[in-house]
Amino acid sequence: MVSDIAKGKTLEEALKITNKDVANELGGLPKNKMHCSNLGADALHAAIKDYQEKIKNK
C-alpha cells in the first residue's frame, strides 16, 4: 500500500506520507494491527533518507 501511495510523488511528497495515511488507504485497521501500517511508512522514510545521504556524499 505504501508503494501505491508513493507512486508518482516526489521524494519530498513521499516523505510526507504518514502512518495514518497508510491506515486510511487500507480502510482503517484494528488497533492491534496498526503497527503493521507504521512499519511501511517508517521504512519508506528511512529508505528515502538513506538515498538522499548517499547522493549527498557522492
N, CA, C and O atoms as CSV, one atom per row, in Angstrom:
chain,resi,resn,atom,element,x,y,z
A,1,MET,N,N,0.821,-1.188,0.000
A,1,MET,CA,C,0.000,0.000,0.000
A,1,MET,C,C,0.869,1.258,0.000
A,1,MET,O,O,0.553,2.236,-0.678
A,2,VAL,N,N,1.956,1.228,0.758
A,2,VAL,CA,C,2.840,2.398,0.808
A,2,VAL,C,C,3.404,2.690,-0.585
A,2,VAL,O,O,3.496,3.849,-0.987
A,3,SER,N,N,3.770,1.666,-1.301
A,3,SER,CA,C,4.290,1.847,-2.668
A,3,SER,C,C,3.246,2.487,-3.562
A,3,SER,O,O,3.560,3.383,-4.345
A,4,ASP,N,N,2.010,2.035,-3.449
A,4,ASP,CA,C,0.935,2.610,-4.264
A,4,ASP,C,C,0.718,4.082,-3.934
A,4,ASP,O,O,0.516,4.899,-4.833
A,5,ILE,N,N,0.760,4.418,-2.664
A,5,ILE,CA,C,0.566,5.807,-2.252
A,5,ILE,C,C,1.723,6.680,-2.761
A,5,ILE,O,O,1.505,7.823,-3.163
A,6,ALA,N,N,2.929,6.154,-2.746
A,6,ALA,CA,C,4.123,6.927,-3.112
A,6,ALA,C,C,4.311,7.086,-4.621
A,6,ALA,O,O,5.008,8.000,-5.060
A,7,LYS,N,N,3.702,6.215,-5.412
A,7,LYS,CA,C,3.886,6.281,-6.867
A,7,LYS,C,C,3.524,7.653,-7.411
A,7,LYS,O,O,2.468,8.206,-7.103
A,8,GLY,N,N,4.432,8.192,-8.233
A,8,GLY,CA,C,4.193,9.471,-8.883
A,8,GLY,C,C,4.497,10.688,-8.019
A,8,GLY,O,O,4.354,11.821,-8.476
A,9,LYS,N,N,4.907,10.470,-6.797
A,9,LYS,CA,C,5.219,11.578,-5.901
A,9,LYS,C,C,6.722,11.874,-5.932
A,9,LYS,O,O,7.535,11.000,-6.232
A,10,THR,N,N,7.064,13.108,-5.621
A,10,THR,CA,C,8.478,13.449,-5.462
A,10,THR,C,C,8.941,12.867,-4.132
A,10,THR,O,O,8.127,12.416,-3.326
A,11,LEU,N,N,10.246,12.880,-3.908
A,11,LEU,CA,C,10.757,12.383,-2.630
A,11,LEU,C,C,10.219,13.218,-1.474
A,11,LEU,O,O,9.889,12.685,-0.415
A,12,GLU,N,N,10.136,14.518,-1.682
A,12,GLU,CA,C,9.623,15.391,-0.625
A,12,GLU,C,C,8.165,15.074,-0.307
A,12,GLU,O,O,7.765,15.066,0.858
A,13,GLU,N,N,7.380,14.815,-1.336
A,13,GLU,CA,C,5.975,14.458,-1.125
A,13,GLU,C,C,5.861,13.103,-0.439
A,13,GLU,O,O,5.022,12.919,0.443
A,14,ALA,N,N,6.702,12.156,-0.844
A,14,ALA,CA,C,6.664,10.822,-0.252
A,14,ALA,C,C,7.054,10.855,1.227
A,14,ALA,O,O,6.551,10.062,2.022
A,15,LEU,N,N,7.938,11.762,1.587
A,15,LEU,CA,C,8.324,11.901,2.999
A,15,LEU,C,C,7.169,12.402,3.867
A,15,LEU,O,O,7.202,12.261,5.089
A,16,LYS,N,N,6.164,12.977,3.246
A,16,LYS,CA,C,5.000,13.477,3.983
A,16,LYS,C,C,3.935,12.408,4.202
A,16,LYS,O,O,2.945,12.657,4.890
A,17,ILE,N,N,4.124,11.222,3.627
A,17,ILE,CA,C,3.170,10.131,3.830
A,17,ILE,C,C,3.261,9.695,5.286
A,17,ILE,O,O,4.341,9.386,5.790
A,18,THR,N,N,2.133,9.675,5.939
A,18,THR,CA,C,2.111,9.334,7.362
A,18,THR,C,C,1.573,7.926,7.578
A,18,THR,O,O,0.980,7.313,6.690
A,19,ASN,N,N,1.800,7.442,8.781
A,19,ASN,CA,C,1.251,6.141,9.156
A,19,ASN,C,C,-0.273,6.164,9.076
A,19,ASN,O,O,-0.901,5.167,8.719
A,20,LYS,N,N,-0.852,7.301,9.409
A,20,LYS,CA,C,-2.308,7.444,9.345
A,20,LYS,C,C,-2.798,7.386,7.899
A,20,LYS,O,O,-3.858,6.824,7.625
A,21,ASP,N,N,-2.025,7.967,6.968
A,21,ASP,CA,C,-2.386,7.898,5.545
A,21,ASP,C,C,-2.486,6.446,5.088
A,21,ASP,O,O,-3.426,6.064,4.391
A,22,VAL,N,N,-1.511,5.649,5.490
A,22,VAL,CA,C,-1.484,4.239,5.104
A,22,VAL,C,C,-2.698,3.513,5.678
A,22,VAL,O,O,-3.378,2.776,4.964
A,23,ALA,N,N,-2.968,3.718,6.950
A,23,ALA,CA,C,-4.113,3.071,7.590
A,23,ALA,C,C,-5.414,3.484,6.913
A,23,ALA,O,O,-6.296,2.651,6.702
A,24,ASN,N,N,-5.540,4.765,6.572
A,24,ASN,CA,C,-6.752,5.242,5.902
A,24,ASN,C,C,-6.928,4.591,4.536
A,24,ASN,O,O,-8.037,4.201,4.171
A,25,GLU,N,N,-5.841,4.472,3.782
A,25,GLU,CA,C,-5.912,3.833,2.468
A,25,GLU,C,C,-6.297,2.356,2.572
A,25,GLU,O,O,-6.900,1.791,1.659
A,26,LEU,N,N,-5.943,1.754,3.682
A,26,LEU,CA,C,-6.300,0.351,3.910
A,26,LEU,C,C,-7.729,0.203,4.441
A,26,LEU,O,O,-8.188,-0.910,4.699
A,27,GLY,N,N,-8.418,1.318,4.600
A,27,GLY,CA,C,-9.785,1.271,5.088
A,27,GLY,C,C,-9.878,1.216,6.600
A,27,GLY,O,O,-10.903,0.813,7.152
A,28,GLY,N,N,-8.816,1.617,7.267
A,28,GLY,CA,C,-8.779,1.558,8.727
A,28,GLY,C,C,-8.291,0.195,9.182
A,28,GLY,O,O,-8.470,-0.805,8.487
A,29,LEU,N,N,-7.691,0.164,10.319
A,29,LEU,CA,C,-7.157,-1.080,10.869
A,29,LEU,C,C,-7.522,-1.177,12.339
A,29,LEU,O,O,-7.656,-0.163,13.023
A,30,PRO,N,N,-7.682,-2.411,12.825
A,30,PRO,CA,C,-7.867,-2.577,14.271
A,30,PRO,C,C,-6.595,-2.113,14.987
A,30,PRO,O,O,-5.502,-2.190,14.425
A,31,LYS,N,N,-6.737,-1.636,16.210
A,31,LYS,CA,C,-5.584,-1.120,16.956
A,31,LYS,C,C,-4.451,-2.134,17.052
A,31,LYS,O,O,-3.281,-1.753,16.999
A,32,ASN,N,N,-4.777,-3.423,17.193
A,32,ASN,CA,C,-3.727,-4.427,17.334
A,32,ASN,C,C,-2.997,-4.699,16.014
A,32,ASN,O,O,-2.005,-5.429,16.010
A,33,LYS,N,N,-3.457,-4.137,14.905
A,33,LYS,CA,C,-2.793,-4.290,13.608
A,33,LYS,C,C,-2.178,-2.989,13.106
A,33,LYS,O,O,-1.526,-2.973,12.062
A,34,MET,N,N,-2.380,-1.905,13.838
A,34,MET,CA,C,-1.902,-0.597,13.406
A,34,MET,C,C,-0.388,-0.564,13.228
A,34,MET,O,O,0.111,0.165,12.370
A,35,HIS,N,N,0.350,-1.335,14.016
A,35,HIS,CA,C,1.811,-1.334,13.905
A,35,HIS,C,C,2.269,-1.795,12.527
A,35,HIS,O,O,3.350,-1.413,12.080
A,36,CYS,N,N,1.475,-2.601,11.854
A,36,CYS,CA,C,1.840,-3.076,10.514
A,36,CYS,C,C,1.925,-1.917,9.525
A,36,CYS,O,O,2.867,-1.839,8.736
A,37,SER,N,N,0.949,-1.023,9.566
A,37,SER,CA,C,0.981,0.128,8.658
A,37,SER,C,C,2.105,1.081,9.036
A,37,SER,O,O,2.673,1.740,8.166
A,38,ASN,N,N,2.433,1.164,10.317
A,38,ASN,CA,C,3.526,2.032,10.751
A,38,ASN,C,C,4.857,1.572,10.165
A,38,ASN,O,O,5.697,2.400,9.813
A,39,LEU,N,N,5.053,0.292,10.059
A,39,LEU,CA,C,6.301,-0.231,9.514
A,39,LEU,C,C,6.510,0.217,8.067
A,39,LEU,O,O,7.628,0.551,7.676
A,40,GLY,N,N,5.461,0.227,7.291
A,40,GLY,CA,C,5.577,0.604,5.882
A,40,GLY,C,C,6.008,2.048,5.697
A,40,GLY,O,O,6.960,2.323,4.966
A,41,ALA,N,N,5.326,2.964,6.344
A,41,ALA,CA,C,5.660,4.382,6.207
A,41,ALA,C,C,7.041,4.660,6.789
A,41,ALA,O,O,7.815,5.426,6.215
A,42,ASP,N,N,7.350,4.046,7.919
A,42,ASP,CA,C,8.670,4.247,8.533
A,42,ASP,C,C,9.788,3.732,7.623
A,42,ASP,O,O,10.834,4.368,7.495
A,43,ALA,N,N,9.562,2.593,7.001
A,43,ALA,CA,C,10.567,2.025,6.093
A,43,ALA,C,C,10.755,2.907,4.863
A,43,ALA,O,O,11.879,3.099,4.399
A,44,LEU,N,N,9.668,3.435,4.344
A,44,LEU,CA,C,9.767,4.341,3.190
A,44,LEU,C,C,10.598,5.568,3.546
A,44,LEU,O,O,11.489,5.960,2.792
A,45,HIS,N,N,10.310,6.166,4.683
A,45,HIS,CA,C,11.058,7.358,5.109
A,45,HIS,C,C,12.541,7.041,5.295
A,45,HIS,O,O,13.401,7.824,4.890
A,46,ALA,N,N,12.837,5.909,5.899
A,46,ALA,CA,C,14.234,5.517,6.113
A,46,ALA,C,C,14.947,5.295,4.788
A,46,ALA,O,O,16.101,5.693,4.631
A,47,ALA,N,N,14.272,4.663,3.834
A,47,ALA,CA,C,14.880,4.406,2.524
A,47,ALA,C,C,15.156,5.711,1.783
A,47,ALA,O,O,16.209,5.862,1.163
A,48,ILE,N,N,14.222,6.647,1.844
A,48,ILE,CA,C,14.422,7.929,1.169
A,48,ILE,C,C,15.583,8.687,1.803
A,48,ILE,O,O,16.431,9.233,1.097
A,49,LYS,N,N,15.623,8.722,3.113
A,49,LYS,CA,C,16.707,9.433,3.798
A,49,LYS,C,C,18.062,8.799,3.508
A,49,LYS,O,O,19.056,9.505,3.341
A,50,ASP,N,N,18.106,7.472,3.449
A,50,ASP,CA,C,19.341,6.762,3.107
A,50,ASP,C,C,19.779,7.129,1.690
A,50,ASP,O,O,20.956,7.403,1.454
A,51,TYR,N,N,18.852,7.134,0.766
A,51,TYR,CA,C,19.139,7.502,-0.624
A,51,TYR,C,C,19.673,8.933,-0.698
A,51,TYR,O,O,20.669,9.193,-1.374
A,52,GLN,N,N,19.011,9.857,-0.004
A,52,GLN,CA,C,19.439,11.247,-0.033
A,52,GLN,C,C,20.849,11.415,0.530
A,52,GLN,O,O,21.632,12.210,0.011
A,53,GLU,N,N,21.175,10.675,1.582
A,53,GLU,CA,C,22.526,10.734,2.160
A,53,GLU,C,C,23.569,10.217,1.171
A,53,GLU,O,O,24.644,10.800,1.035
A,54,LYS,N,N,23.248,9.127,0.487
A,54,LYS,CA,C,24.194,8.556,-0.477
A,54,LYS,C,C,24.434,9.517,-1.631
A,54,LYS,O,O,25.570,9.668,-2.080
A,55,ILE,N,N,23.395,10.161,-2.111
A,55,ILE,CA,C,23.537,11.131,-3.197
A,55,ILE,C,C,24.346,12.337,-2.726
A,55,ILE,O,O,25.197,12.847,-3.455
A,56,LYS,N,N,24.075,12.782,-1.513
A,56,LYS,CA,C,24.760,13.940,-0.946
A,56,LYS,C,C,26.259,13.684,-0.779
A,56,LYS,O,O,27.064,14.600,-0.951
A,57,ASN,N,N,26.641,12.446,-0.445
A,57,ASN,CA,C,28.037,12.124,-0.173
A,57,ASN,C,C,28.824,11.690,-1.404
A,57,ASN,O,O,29.973,11.267,-1.273
A,58,LYS,N,N,28.244,11.783,-2.581
A,58,LYS,CA,C,28.978,11.393,-3.799
A,58,LYS,C,C,29.884,12.487,-4.255
A,58,LYS,O,O,30.577,12.335,-5.261
